[in-house]
Amino acid sequence: MAEGTEEFDINKPRDLTDRAFRIGLVLKALDGLWQTVGGLLLLILQPQHIDRFARWLTQNELSHDPHDYIATHILKTADSITGAGLTFAAIYLLAHGIVKLILVVEVWRDHIWAYLGLIVVTGLFIVYQLYRLSDKFSLFMLWLTIFDLAIIYLTTKEYRRHKNRINST
């Protein structure tokens, strides 16, 4: 190997940015898996099952604080899930989850196109999230948007690093 060149291995982070990128990819993969499972469950479960589960999940918290924000929000969301809304949520979660999983796997496999795909798809979801935030503020949606912006930054940086590596060989 020539001096000044190093063998590239995606599984061996070179610096703090690399580590952050890999942690972000793992979190994206877990999120994609969670969304895929959630989408499948929404396709299988009936609205009354979701409502019953939400009531079971929140009953202890609401017995201590009947105005608990998170518990009341869970119940309100469960009550609002009906046929068309349930189908939309299921399809949205499945599509989002599967696309994320595919792109993350392909980035781990070091396919250069997957970096661009992850940037574009995450950017499209950010646009949707900003729309949702403008309609109704949600701390979770804000956090998710900030996380996605960080993923775009880190993915762009890694993409440029890989492109430079490919161009220099």
Secondary structure as GFF3:
##gff-version 3
##sequence-region A 1 169
A	DSSP	alpha_helix	16	44	.	.	.	ID=ss1
A	DSSP	alpha_helix	47	64	.	.	.	ID=ss2
A	DSSP	alpha_helix	69	80	.	.	.	ID=ss3
A	DSSP	alpha_helix	83	108	.	.	.	ID=ss4
A	DSSP	alpha_helix	112	135	.	.	.	ID=ss5
A	DSSP	alpha_helix	139	168	.	.	.	ID=ss6
###
